[in-house]
Amino acid sequence: MGGVVSYMNRRLKAMIPQEIEVSYEEFLEIDKTYKVQPDLVICDKKGLEEQNYKGVPTLVVEVLSPSTASNDYIKKMVSFQSQ
């Protein structure tokens, strides 16, 4: 799984403008008490704070696997949609 995300991260960073951030280490702050960490986030750099992003990212990517599908597809997706 990590290989897919790492490959996507490298390819996207090579293609997008510098004011756009591609990261697989950022946490998205849904609210003050809840953060999620998607597999890949594409966002503007204005909302970055250390390893958190505040705001609505341009794109969130979750790579599903049988072991994480329930959490990624249900819990995280509901959180992303609430933004």
C-alpha positions in Angstrom: 0.0 0.0 0.0 2.7 2.5 0.9 4.4 2.0 -2.4 1.2 3.1 -4.3 0.9 6.3 -2.2 4.6 7.0 -2.4 4.6 6.7 -6.2 1.5 9.0 -6.5 3.1 11.5 -4.2 6.4 11.6 -6.2 4.5 11.9 -9.6 2.1 14.6 -8.5 4.9 16.7 -6.9 6.7 16.7 -10.2 3.7 17.9 -12.1 1.9 20.6 -9.9 2.7 24.3 -9.3 4.9 25.1 -6.3 2.1 26.9 -4.4 0.2 23.6 -4.2 1.3 21.0 -1.6 1.1 17.2 -2.1 1.6 15.3 1.1 1.0 11.9 2.7 2.0 13.0 6.2 -0.6 15.8 6.8 -3.4 15.5 9.3 -6.7 17.2 8.4 -8.3 19.0 11.3 -12.0 18.2 11.0 -12.8 20.1 14.2 -10.8 21.0 17.4 -11.1 17.5 18.8 -10.9 15.3 15.7 -8.1 14.9 13.1 -7.7 12.3 10.3 -4.7 11.4 8.2 -5.6 10.6 4.6 -3.2 8.6 2.4 -2.6 11.7 0.2 -3.6 15.3 0.4 -3.4 18.0 -2.3 -3.9 21.5 -0.9 -2.7 25.0 -1.0 0.2 25.9 1.3 -1.8 28.6 3.1 -3.5 26.2 5.5 -0.5 24.2 6.5 0.6 24.3 10.2 3.4 21.9 11.1 1.8 18.6 10.3 -1.8 19.9 10.2 -3.9 21.4 7.5 -6.8 23.7 8.4 -9.3 24.3 5.6 -10.7 22.3 2.8 -8.1 20.5 0.7 -8.3 20.4 -3.1 -8.2 16.6 -3.1 -8.1 13.8 -0.5 -7.0 10.3 -1.6 -7.6 7.1 0.3 -6.2 3.9 -1.0 -8.5 1.1 0.2 -7.3 -2.2 1.4 -9.4 -5.0 3.1 -7.8 -4.3 6.5 -8.6 -0.5 6.4 -11.7 -0.3 4.1 -14.2 0.1 6.9 -12.4 2.9 8.6 -11.4 4.6 5.4 -14.7 4.3 3.5 -17.1 4.9 6.3 -15.6 6.9 9.2 -13.1 9.0 7.2 -15.4 9.6 4.3 -18.2 11.0 6.6 -15.6 13.2 8.2 -14.4 14.5 4.8 -17.9 15.2 3.6 -18.6 17.2 6.7 -16.0 19.8 5.6 
